[in-house]
């Protein structure tokens, strides 16, 4: 997903690259009302 690097002034598309960098695993679920529930795992030091 290159959206973050495509337009440095863009207002969207940064979530997936940030999540890939800062987490061990992440994902999302679409809820019944259309909202997204995002989950993530962070490694302990």
ABEGO torsion letter per residue (X at the ends): XAAAAABAABABGAAAAAAAAABABBBBBBBAAGBBBBBBBBBBX
